[in-house]
Amino acid sequence: MADIKFCENNFQFDVEDVINRLKDKDIEVEVESCLGYCGDCAVGPFALVNDEIVQGESAEELYEIIKESL
């Protein structure tokens, strides 16, 4: 199973919707206070999937990228 982590500081980009959609599919996700990618966090939605950064132009695009990587 994939290890998916989100930064709570990235919620301004609607990643909470991505988290909820993943949880609805019984995918386990973690939300941490900081993932150490502050530059990426400031410019758009992102997550770590198996310790690899994935980014999207929007929360919807991020969700699709994560879904494809599972």
Stockholm file with secondary structure:
# STOCKHOLM 1.0

chainA/1-70         MADIKFCENNFQFDVEDVINRLKDKDIEVEVESCLGYCGDCAVGPFALVNDEIVQGESAEELYEIIKESL
#=GR chainA/1-70 SS CCCEEEEGGGGGGTHHHHHHHHHHTTCCEEEESCCSCHHHHHHSCEEEETTEEEECSSHHHHHHHHHHHC
#=GC SS_cons        CCCEEEEGGGGGGTHHHHHHHHHHTTCCEEEESCCSCHHHHHHSCEEEETTEEEECSSHHHHHHHHHHHC
//
